[in-house]
Structure formats: C-alpha cells, structure tokens
Amino acid sequence: MRTTLKLLITATITLASFLFAHAAAAADAASDYPKRPVRMLLPNAPGSSNDTLGRVLSAKLGEVLGQQVFIENQAGAGGLIGMEMAKNASPDGYTIVSASPSGMSIAPNLRQRLPYDPLNDFQFISLYAVLPNLLVVTPSLPIKTVQDLIEYSKARPGQVNMASAGPGSQSHLAGVMMQIMGNFSSVHIPYKGGGASVVSVMAGESHWTITPASSVVGHVRSGKLRAVAHSLPQRSSLLADVPTVGETIKGFSYSAWNGIVVPKATPAPIVEKIRAALLKTLRLPEVKDALNRQGAEVVTNTAEEFRNLVQAEIENTAKVVKASGLKVE
C-alpha cells in the first residue's frame, strides 16, 4: 500500500513538474513574441475579397506587433489547399490565417474527406470584418434592379451567364440561392478564383455575379461594373445608395465574413498576444476607414462566438449545397 501511494505521489509530482515546465516554456516563448516576421496565410487567390481585406489588415497589424506581417496566397480547391497548409503549420504564432466561408463552412459540405476539421484543428481568434455580397452586372446591359435581372434572364433562356469563383464557391452558392428564391435561371460559368470571375463580368464575357463587396466595389466606383443590390438583410450606410436583394426576393440574405485563426496547438500566451494586437489594429481609424472603403464593416467577437458562427454556417450551407444540386466529392 505504501509503495503504491509513493508511486502515485511521485507520478503526481512528475506530472505537475511537466505541466509547470510546459507553461513556463510557453510563457517564455510569448515574452519576446514576435521576434521575426509573421506569415498571414490567405487560402484564396490574389484579387479575392479575402486577399483584399487581408492585405488591408496585415500592414497595420505588423506595425502593432512590431514585426512585418507578410502575405502568402495559397489558392485552390475553394480554400482547401490553404487551410490544410494552415493546419499543418508550426503552432508557434508565426503563421496566422485569414479565414473565410470558402474554407471554413463551404468546403466541409463539398468534400467527403476534408484534410482538416474546421472546428477542431484551429484556435479561433476573432472575426475582423463582415461584408455583403454585391450583385454586379456588365454596365452595358439594361439591368439596374434585381427585377430587371430576373426579367432579362427569363426573356433570354440559356443566354445569360452568371460568373463565379468556381463550383461551390461563395459566389456560386449565393447566385444559386438567388436564382432559386427569385425563380429565374442563368448559365453558371465557373472561373479559377474571384478575381477572374469579376474580370469576366467587366469584359462582358459573363453578365452578372454576386460576390463579396471588397472584390468589386473599386470597379463599381470606376464605372467598370454596375452595382444592383447587396445581400445584407437591411440597407447599409457603407452602401447607402444600393438596395438589398431581399427587397425584391423576400428573405434573401447571404453575406461574407473574414476572421483570424491559428493552428490548434499555438500556446495560449501567444494566442492572447495575437488577439490583443488584432483588436488594437481594428480600433485604428485608418484601418476601419480602409475596410469600409472596401464595403466591409469591422466586427469582432470572442473565440467561442467565432467558433459557434462557423458551426452554424456549416449547417446552413448544407441546405444551400443540397438545393444547388452540387455533388459531394
């Protein structure tokens, strides 16, 4: 009995010592973090909304952290390639990820064998932006309202093209949802990334797309695209002259978000440093203004709230994917 008790006490002391040493090591790692440049992984193509907003954020975040935050695009497979790379990155705080619905809530509904778990393979930091999808058309078309698009498409069956960033992308699913709820149809033309799909509408190769505002708002201002409506449930001061899709297609709401996550085993003290730096960065007027100019609103939340949002969106996206008829690979 004494031997067993002695072994138990020894094991307890050993475990406590290990945990103390581990906590001390994590604290030491955080004390001088960051001591070299930090990579912001963007699982989307250049020119996409996540790319645009991530670049706005990274410059000032680097100033707050005291080290450069450099961008690395890893596009492909609707965010899957970049998110898998993020999962496998060293959990030391030197890889942070600008996540979006494409990799976090859409991909889980399109892949039977997802190489990462969006809810359990990452530590959630916070959202940093919410933005509407903006319905835009080729300016030469006589389409100025959602009702115009519906009537134009119905009068030309099989002749009106809807561009997307690829099968299962946010722009694809938003467009499918709009057609189902609006009782009209267009030919789906998928491109490799949001940038290419937007260019196709500007060139008249495609006729319309509904895509995150940050990827098109500059082109709207320059006259290369015409904004018709946005996907928020109510009008926004950021897009004061643009009505909602829901004003014509009742109940339609399908917007985007961006948030920061890190690999799961990143030490808690480093996670807290990243979160504090992110929140400080988002309070800077120049960052808020820059995001607003892209049609995005600054939004932050707790790690738990962020995770709950992703979980709810995975469930809601499943319904849209089913309605779209997309096959799960």
Secondary structure, DSSP 8 states (H G I E B T S, - for coil): -HHHHHHHHHHHHHHHHHHHHHHHHHHHHHHT--SS-EEEEE-S-TTSHHHHHHHHHHHHHHHHHTS-EEEEE---GGGHHHHHHHHHS-SSSSEEEEE-HIIIIIGGGT-SS-SS-TTTSEEEEEEEEEE-EEEEE-TTSS--SHHHHHHHHHHSTTT-EEEESSTTSHHHHHHHHHHHHHT---EEEE-SSHHHHHHHHHTTSS-EEEEEGGGTHHHHHTTSSEEEEE-SSS--GGGTT--BGGGTSTT----EEEEEEEETT--HHHHHHHHHHHHHHHTSHHHHHHHHHTT-B-----HHHHHHHHHHHHHHHHHHHHHHT----
